[in-house]
């Protein structure tokens, strides 16, 4: 995420929505929620642990993502 932000800021890289979503999620403190939602099938135990340690945080992230990007986050999008 940091490398992408650097590329966008210094080297004027063209926008790439998936990476921009990742950077914004990290900036807002939702990187764990982003990754665990996007790859929940691969990290189901970690997602359960995260939900126990951070009740309501995934729902907070989902609401933020939908309001910010006007679409479902990775992992919940229709293919």
N, C-alpha and C positions, 0 to 999 in steps of 0.2 A: 504494500500500500504506500509506503514512504517513497519507494523508487518511482512509482507511478506519479505521485504528487510532484516529485522533483522534475520528472520528464514533462509534465504538463506546465509547471511553473517556469522552468528555465529554458527548456528546449521547445516549448510551444507544441507539444504533441497533440495530435487531433483527439477530440473527445472519444472515449470508448466507454459506453454506458456501464458495462459490467465492472470495469475497474473504477470508474467514478463512484459507483454504488459502494464498492469496497472501501474506498478512501473516505467517503462521507460517513459510512458506518463506523469506521475506526475513529474518526474525528469526534463523533458524538458518543463514543464509549460503547458502541454496540458490536464491536468486531467479533467477540465470542458468540453473541447471539446470531450474527450474520452467518458465520461459518457453520455453526451447529444447525441452523435452520436450512442452509443451502445444502449441507451434506449430512442431514440427520440420519439417513439410512446407513451411512458408514460409521457414524459416531453415536449410535443410539444410547450406549451406556453413558457416554460423556454428556449427552443431552439430558438424560435423566439426572445425573449428578448436578449439572448446571441448574436445572429447574428446582432441585431441592435446595441448593445453596442460594438461589436468586429467585424466590417466588415472584411471579408476575413479570419478570424482566423480559421474557420472550414476547409476551403479549404487548408490553410497552414498546419493544422493538418493532413488532409487526405493525402497530398503529403508526409509529413514527415513519417507517418505511413507506407505507401506503400513502400517508399524507405528503411525504417528501417527493416521492417518485411517481405517484399516481398509478401504481401497478403493484402486483403481488411481488414479494421478495423471491430471490432464487430459492428453489426447493419447493415452492408452493405454486409456481406458475404452471399454467396449462402448456403442455408441450405442443 
